[in-house]
Amino acid sequence: MRLLNVTTFEVDRFDGPKVPPYAILSHVWGPDEVTMADMDIIARHRKRPGFTKISYACGQAARDGFDWIWVDTCCIDKTSSSELSESLNSLFAWYRDASVCYAYLSDVHHHTNPARGGYRSWKDALASSAYFTRGWTLPELLAPRNLLFFSHTWHPLGSRASLAPTISRATLIPRATLLDPSLVPRASLARRMSWASRRTTTRPEDLAYALLGLFPGVHLTPYYGEGLESAFLRLQRKILARSDDQSLFAW
């Protein structure tokens, strides 16, 4: 996997046991993200919103004692089909193995003045955040061992555990599963599929690819252009090859 140095903003590759402790960013993509190619000439891109997000994440990781962070926008060479396939199939494990995950909610503004709504206002915004409607943030919500949420201005909002009641209402994922993500594989196949029912992705096939980590041992080669129905059929066949849980047919 490739990691971003939080001080120099250089991207380096690490493999196997050589992967150092790292933080990881979870976020909803915006219209002006910074790619790996952009990181080669970072001075040109420092004022872009996509880089501001990366900079905040790097600063938080540095304060938490980490030298490295993984950010999907700039740590994947998307021009390489093999690397893209590896990333899609490894995503859940990379989030699970991270020392800490920062979930950045760009549409949640924290207020500390009770007269302006205070605690209630940002809690309401949290529950309706786009973060809980996107396909790729589903595995990013469930995989990390330590998940922390931040507002638009990088104000800490709380952890997955402390915000579990609000997140459960927004996602329909049981509070017990949010408190202990190791319970994910114990949920029925239909239940796990249902968690994605109200989520969307920019590319239709990604809604199927994003679910890979929720079904341990299931891997898919991405074929962009195959359509959502074909991607889901391939996913279901792979799942059924490893499980006799008939609830998948109910889904």
ABEGO torsion letter per residue (X at the ends): XBBBBAAAGBBBBBBEAABBBBBBBBBBBBABBBBAAAAABAAAAAABAAAAAAAAAAAAAAAAGBABBBBAAAABBAABAAAAAAAAAAAAAAAAABABBBBBBAABBBBABAAAGEAAAAAAAAAABAAAABAAAAAAAAABABBBBBBAAGBBAEBAAAAAAAAAAAAGBBAAAAABAAAAAABBAAAAAAAAAABBBABAAAAAAAAAAABBGBBBBBBBGAEAAAAAAAAAAAAAAABABAAAAAX
